[in-house]
């Protein structure tokens, strides 16, 4: 029984040392979560806002609905 537990322990140790070490972590994906998105200037007022929050209208980006309505 002791030999079986020892063999299983060695196999687990080998797995964690050699095999698990080779699996790449998603560290680059984690970094992308915290990076700021691209900033663009509003076509009307010139204020910079994040591209994902900007409004695209007639091929130009705007920071708010008010700026879209003024053009």
CNS distance restraints for C-alpha pairs under 8 A (distance, minus, plus):
assign (resid   1 and name CA) (resid   5 and name CA) 6.47 0.50 0.50
assign (resid   2 and name CA) (resid   6 and name CA) 6.16 0.50 0.50
assign (resid   3 and name CA) (resid   7 and name CA) 6.14 0.50 0.50
assign (resid   4 and name CA) (resid   8 and name CA) 6.22 0.50 0.50
assign (resid   5 and name CA) (resid   9 and name CA) 6.04 0.50 0.50
assign (resid   6 and name CA) (resid  10 and name CA) 6.18 0.50 0.50
assign (resid   7 and name CA) (resid  11 and name CA) 6.18 0.50 0.50
assign (resid   8 and name CA) (resid  12 and name CA) 6.18 0.50 0.50
assign (resid   9 and name CA) (resid  13 and name CA) 6.16 0.50 0.50
assign (resid  10 and name CA) (resid  14 and name CA) 6.11 0.50 0.50
assign (resid  11 and name CA) (resid  15 and name CA) 6.16 0.50 0.50
assign (resid  12 and name CA) (resid  16 and name CA) 6.29 0.50 0.50
assign (resid  13 and name CA) (resid  17 and name CA) 6.05 0.50 0.50
assign (resid  14 and name CA) (resid  18 and name CA) 5.82 0.50 0.50
assign (resid  14 and name CA) (resid  19 and name CA) 7.36 0.50 0.50
assign (resid  15 and name CA) (resid  19 and name CA) 5.02 0.50 0.50
assign (resid  15 and name CA) (resid  20 and name CA) 6.17 0.50 0.50
assign (resid  16 and name CA) (resid  20 and name CA) 4.95 0.50 0.50
assign (resid  16 and name CA) (resid  21 and name CA) 6.67 0.50 0.50
assign (resid  17 and name CA) (resid  21 and name CA) 6.04 0.50 0.50
assign (resid  18 and name CA) (resid  22 and name CA) 6.75 0.50 0.50
assign (resid  19 and name CA) (resid  23 and name CA) 7.05 0.50 0.50
assign (resid  26 and name CA) (resid  30 and name CA) 6.31 0.50 0.50
assign (resid  27 and name CA) (resid  31 and name CA) 6.28 0.50 0.50
assign (resid  28 and name CA) (resid  32 and name CA) 6.34 0.50 0.50
assign (resid  29 and name CA) (resid  33 and name CA) 6.61 0.50 0.50
assign (resid  30 and name CA) (resid  34 and name CA) 7.11 0.50 0.50
assign (resid  31 and name CA) (resid  35 and name CA) 6.49 0.50 0.50
assign (resid  37 and name CA) (resid  50 and name CA) 6.03 0.50 0.50
assign (resid  37 and name CA) (resid  51 and name CA) 6.74 0.50 0.50
assign (resid  37 and name CA) (resid  52 and name CA) 7.40 0.50 0.50
assign (resid  38 and name CA) (resid  50 and name CA) 5.84 0.50 0.50
assign (resid  38 and name CA) (resid  51 and name CA) 5.64 0.50 0.50
assign (resid  39 and name CA) (resid  48 and name CA) 6.02 0.50 0.50
assign (resid  39 and name CA) (resid  49 and name CA) 5.41 0.50 0.50
assign (resid  39 and name CA) (resid  50 and name CA) 4.55 0.50 0.50
assign (resid  39 and name CA) (resid  51 and name CA) 5.66 0.50 0.50
assign (resid  40 and name CA) (resid  48 and name CA) 5.26 0.50 0.50
assign (resid  40 and name CA) (resid  49 and name CA) 5.72 0.50 0.50
assign (resid  40 and name CA) (resid  50 and name CA) 6.34 0.50 0.50
assign (resid  40 and name CA) (resid  51 and name CA) 6.05 0.50 0.50
assign (resid  40 and name CA) (resid  61 and name CA) 7.57 0.50 0.50
assign (resid  41 and name CA) (resid  46 and name CA) 5.00 0.50 0.50
assign (resid  41 and name CA) (resid  47 and name CA) 5.38 0.50 0.50
assign (resid  41 and name CA) (resid  48 and name CA) 4.26 0.50 0.50
assign (resid  41 and name CA) (resid  49 and name CA) 6.46 0.50 0.50
assign (resid  41 and name CA) (resid  61 and name CA) 7.37 0.50 0.50
assign (resid  41 and name CA) (resid  62 and name CA) 7.54 0.50 0.50
assign (resid  41 and name CA) (resid  63 and name CA) 7.81 0.50 0.50
assign (resid  42 and name CA) (resid  46 and name CA) 4.56 0.50 0.50
assign (resid  42 and name CA) (resid  47 and name CA) 5.38 0.50 0.50
assign (resid  42 and name CA) (resid  48 and name CA) 6.15 0.50 0.50
assign (resid  42 and name CA) (resid  49 and name CA) 7.31 0.50 0.50
assign (resid  42 and name CA) (resid  54 and name CA) 8.00 0.50 0.50
assign (resid  42 and name CA) (resid  61 and name CA) 5.67 0.50 0.50
assign (resid  42 and name CA) (resid  62 and name CA) 4.40 0.50 0.50
assign (resid  42 and name CA) (resid  63 and name CA) 5.32 0.50 0.50
assign (resid  43 and name CA) (resid  60 and name CA) 6.25 0.50 0.50
assign (resid  43 and name CA) (resid  61 and name CA) 5.92 0.50 0.50
assign (resid  43 and name CA) (resid  62 and name CA) 5.67 0.50 0.50
assign (resid  44 and name CA) (resid  62 and name CA) 6.79 0.50 0.50
assign (resid  44 and name CA) (resid  67 and name CA) 5.92 0.50 0.50
assign (resid  44 and name CA) (resid  68 and name CA) 7.67 0.50 0.50
assign (resid  44 and name CA) (resid  70 and name CA) 7.85 0.50 0.50
assign (resid  44 and name CA) (resid  71 and name CA) 7.04 0.50 0.50
assign (resid  45 and name CA) (resid  67 and name CA) 7.15 0.50 0.50
assign (resid  47 and name CA) (resid  63 and name CA) 7.11 0.50 0.50
assign (resid  48 and name CA) (resid  63 and name CA) 7.49 0.50 0.50
assign (resid  49 and name CA) (resid  53 and name CA) 6.93 0.50 0.50
assign (resid  49 and name CA) (resid  54 and name CA) 6.50 0.50 0.50
assign (resid  49 and name CA) (resid  63 and name CA) 6.13 0.50 0.50
assign (resid  50 and name CA) (resid  54 and name CA) 6.27 0.50 0.50
assign (resid  53 and name CA) (resid  63 and name CA) 7.43 0.50 0.50
assign (resid  54 and name CA) (resid  61 and name CA) 5.97 0.50 0.50
assign (resid  54 and name CA) (resid  62 and name CA) 5.58 0.50 0.50
assign (resid  54 and name CA) (resid  63 and name CA) 5.07 0.50 0.50
assign (resid  54 and name CA) (resid  64 and name CA) 7.02 0.50 0.50
assign (resid  55 and name CA) (resid  61 and name CA) 5.45 0.50 0.50
assign (resid  55 and name CA) (resid  62 and name CA) 5.05 0.50 0.50
assign (resid  55 and name CA) (resid  63 and name CA) 6.29 0.50 0.50
assign (resid  55 and name CA) (resid  64 and name CA) 6.65 0.50 0.50
assign (resid  55 and name CA) (resid  65 and name CA) 7.50 0.50 0.50
assign (resid  55 and name CA) (resid  68 and name CA) 7.97 0.50 0.50
assign (resid  56 and name CA) (resid  60 and name CA) 5.56 0.50 0.50
assign (resid  56 and name CA) (resid  61 and name CA) 4.56 0.50 0.50
assign (resid  56 and name CA) (resid  62 and name CA) 6.38 0.50 0.50
assign (resid  57 and name CA) (resid  61 and name CA) 6.37 0.50 0.50
assign (resid  57 and name CA) (resid  62 and name CA) 7.44 0.50 0.50
assign (resid  57 and name CA) (resid  68 and name CA) 7.17 0.50 0.50
assign (resid  62 and name CA) (resid  67 and name CA) 6.19 0.50 0.50
assign (resid  62 and name CA) (resid  68 and name CA) 6.16 0.50 0.50
assign (resid  63 and name CA) (resid  67 and name CA) 6.76 0.50 0.50
assign (resid  64 and name CA) (resid  68 and name CA) 6.65 0.50 0.50
assign (resid  65 and name CA) (resid  69 and name CA) 6.21 0.50 0.50
assign (resid  66 and name CA) (resid  70 and name CA) 6.35 0.50 0.50
assign (resid  67 and name CA) (resid  71 and name CA) 6.73 0.50 0.50
